[in-house]
Amino acid sequence: MKPTICSIIILIFSGTVSVAQKINTLSPAEKKAGWKLLFDGKTTNGWRGAYSSGFPKHGWKVADGILSGDLSDGAESGDAGDIVTLKKYRDFELVFDWKLGKGGNSGVKYFIEERQPKPEKGSQAGYEYQLIDDAEYIYQDKKLPQDLKTASIYDVVAPEKTDTKMEVWHSSKIVVRKNHIEHWLDGVKVLDTDRSSQAFKNGVADSKFRDYPGFGDITEGHILLQDHGHSVGFRNIKIKEL
């Protein structure tokens, strides 16, 4: 797709003129640093349905450089189903842009093992970078606690941030180096934790994952984009293994 005048930002610096990088591309510097695209902006190559050998036949789509979950059921993994990367990752830096509508709920999970048996309902357990309408989403008839808000490790570690606006694009980053985990939102680090710490262990013990064997020690897994029955868009999904 050719860039339009509105989509080109001219940057003037030190007497030089450059064009802003197109979405879903890697710059020469990114390629040299080892970054890889997880979404090419045109196809679903590199992804499949969770617990499946193929990609979902409905619900998820690619249009205008955006990977969208056009979902409406409202239930966790209740529409088209979650999608996962073909490859598993251990230590990595993952960046992605995302957008949710009002009342929306989704997430990006990592350390997805696809343990058998497949869950009859809901999504595969994993570490979730929560994406949700912080201010408006109602959970069990209440406003959301901080550890269920955007950029949390869902139900385990709360982020330090204010409520995130909906219906606009945001940029997020997940960094995993062995037990050290960081979550970033729009260029700001909002969560920094170590899985060997007592605080993290307490978070797991108080979460719904307390009975998932070895949840606090998972070392490798797929990246997952969650179907939570609400429309969500992703772009610029890139990863660098560390």
N, C-alpha and C positions, 0 to 999 in steps of 0.2 A: 504494500500500500504506500503510495507516494505521500510524503509529508506535505501538509498544507501550510499556508503562511501562518495560520494560527497555531500550528503544532510545532513550529520551529522557533526556538529561543536563541537569539543571537547574543553571544557573550563577548564583550570587548574587554580585553585585559592585556596590559603591557603592549598595546599597539597591534595585537593580533585579534582575528575574528574566528570563532569556531561555532559549530552547530551542536546543540544539545544532543546527547546520545538518544537514539531511538529506543523505545521500549522493547523488551525481550531480545536484546542483543548484548554481546560482550565487547568491551573496548579492547584494544591491543594490550593495555596494561592489565586488565582483568584476566585475559587469556594467559599472559605471562605469569601472573600470580597463581594460576591454577583453578580459576573459577570455571564452572560448567553450568550451562542452562538446564533447568529441569522442565522448562516449558518454552517451546520455540515460537509461540505466538500464533501458530497455524494449525498444529496437530496435537493429538494427545499421546504422541510417542513418548515412551518412558514411563507411562502410567498404566495401571490396570485396576480393576475392582478389587477391594479387599476380599480375601478368601476366594478369589476368582482368577482364572487365567486370561480373561478378556476384559475389555473396558465396558462399563455400563452402556446399554443401548438407548437409554433415555435419561433425562435429568441433567447430566453434565454436557456442556457444549463449548465450542470455541467460535468466537466471533469478534471482529474488530480488535484482535490482539489480546483478548481477555478469555481466560478459562473460567466459565461461570457454572455455578450450580443453580440451575433454574428449578428450584425445589419448592414444594408447597405443602407437604404433608404435616410439617411441624414437629415430627417425632425424630428422635436420634436414630440416624441410619435407617429411616423409615420410608425413604422415597427411592432415589436411584442407588443409594448406598455410598459408603466411603470409597475414596480412591487412594491408592498407594503407589509409591515409586517401585520400579522393578528392582532397583538395587537397595541394599541395606547400607546404613552408614553408622560409623562409630564416633569419631571426633570430627567435628565439622563446624563451619560457619554457614548459616542459611539466611538468605534475605528474600523478602517477598513484599509486594504491594497488595493491598486488599481493600475491599469496600463492602459494607453491609447496609441494608436499609433499616429504617426504624423498627425496633422490636426484634432485630435480627440476632441470630446465634449461629456460630460455626466455630472452627478451630483448626489449627495446624498441629498435628501430633508427630512425635518422634519416638524412637525406640519401640516401634510397633513390631511385635513378634509373630502375630497371627497364630497364637497358640490354639490348639485344638482342645475341645470342640469349639466350633464357631459359636459366638454368642447368639442365642435365640432372638434377643432383642437388644437394641443399643449398639454401641460402637466398641471396637477392640480397645482394651485398656492400653494406655501409653502416656507419655508425658505430653500434656496439651498446652500449647500457647493459645490461651482462650481468646476468642473473638466474639464480642457480644455488645449489645446496646446497654452499656453500664447503667445509664440513668433510667431507662424505661422498662427493661426486662424484669418480669416478675417471676420469681422462683419460689415455689411452695407458698404462694400468697404473700410473699415479702419482697422488698427490694434486695438487690444482690449484696452479699458480704464481699469484702475486698478480695478474698481469695478465689472468688468466682468471676471476677471482672477481667476485662481485656488485659492481656499481657501477663496474667498470672500463670503459674504452673497449676493448672486447674485443680482446685480443692486441696492443694498441698502448700504452695508458697504464694503469698500476696505480693503484688507489685506496689511500688511507691509512685502513685500517679493520681491525677484527677480523672473524672469521667471523660471518656473518649467520644468525640462527635461521630454521628452516623451520616451516611449518604455522601461521604467524601472519601477520597483515597488516602490511605495511610501506608507508611513504610515500616516494616518490622524486621527484626534480626534476632536469630537464636545462635548462641555460641556454646558449643560443648567441647570442653577439654578434660577428658577423663571424668572426674567427679565435679568439676567446676562448670556451672551453668549460668549464662547471662541471657536475659531478655531485654531487647531494645525496642522502643516505639518512637517513630518519627525523630530519630537521631539522638534520643536520650536513653541511657541505661536505666531501666525501671525495676530490674530484678537481678540480684547477684547472690547466688547460693552455692553451697558445697554439699554434695550428697553424703559426705562423711560426717557432717555436722549434726549435733543433737537436734538443732532446730528443724533441719530437713527431716530427720527420722521421726520427730514428733509430728510434723506435718503429714507424713505418710500414715502414721498410726492413727491420726484423727480423721483421715480421709476415707472415701468409699473404696480406696484401693488397698486398705489394710489387710484384706484376705487374699490378695493377689500375690502368690508366692514369688519372692525375689523382686518385687516392684522397685525397691530402692536401689537395686544393684544391676539393672539391665545395662548391658554394655553395647548392644548393637541392635539396629532394627530399621524398618522402612520409615519413610516420611509419609504422612497421611493427611489428606484434605478431607474435612468432615462434612458429611451430609447431615445437617440437623433440621432439615425441612424448611429452611429459609434461604432465599436467594442471596448468593454471595459471589463476588468476583475476585479473581487473582490474576496478577501479571508480574513480570520481572522476577520470576522465581529462579534464584541462582544459588549454587552451593559450592563451597570450597572445602575439601577434606584437609584436615589438619594432622 
